[in-house]
Amino acid sequence: MKKHTRIYLTEMQYDISDFIPCEICGSKAVDIHHIERRGMGGNPNADVIENLMALCRHHHDQLGDVVEHKPYLKQVHVRQMKKRNEKSRH
């Protein structure tokens, strides 16, 4: 399992066998996307939960690496992290 996938699953409190929803539409996520690119050679700050989000293939292709969509992706991801944190407290 890739490091960023493991970080996402742990931080969002998912197990590898769980259904992981796309943070945009709720369908099955197939990618853990880096909102800010890792860059060539890797960025040590890229593999943090604030920069990782689950996306289905459609949304990864449509929104994933389009600079204009980064603010939207960040906004959606912050909302999803808050929802997960609220559920874990109850």
Secondary structure by P-SEA (a helix, b strand, c coil): ccaaaaaaaaaacccccccccccccccccccccccccccccccccccccccbbbbcaaaaacccccccaaaaaaaaaaaaaaaaaaaaac
